[in-house]
Amino acid sequence: MFTITEQSPAESRRRRDRASIAVGRERGYYRVLFDSGPVTVAEFARLAGMPEERAAAWITEQLDAEVLRSVPSSVGGSGDDGESELLLPGEHVPILLGDQGEAEFSGARAMLAERRDDVAPVIAAMLRT
């Protein structure tokens, strides 16, 4: 049993996930991922202007929360050494980037409509609020 000041492990994780998302939104990390497509951690760190170690920590939080996905490196891409690349799923874009009806998000809006039941739980919670 948890007291008023204690949190369940699930609530602690939800709070951590929401805080990590807030960091990504405030610092423009999701925009970097949207604009650059699948990238390695090193590429993301360079594009976001941050140390690779800090980028890796944030990316790990995002992968744990299922906000980002790890995909095999693209053929001919910079991840040809076998390193996985990070992908911001299209269905998450309208929520994370604050869709205001921009034309650039039309495909992402369609993906969200089609895959609404498949979004990460933390993203689904954001849709309900």
Secondary structure, DSSP 8 states (H G I E B T S, - for coil): ---TT---HHHHHHHHHHHHHHHHHHTTHHHHHHHH-SB-HHHHHHHHTS-HHHHHHHHHHHHHTTSSEEE---TTSTTTTS--EEE--GGGHHHHTT-SS-GGGHHHHHHHHHHGGGS-HHHHHHHH-
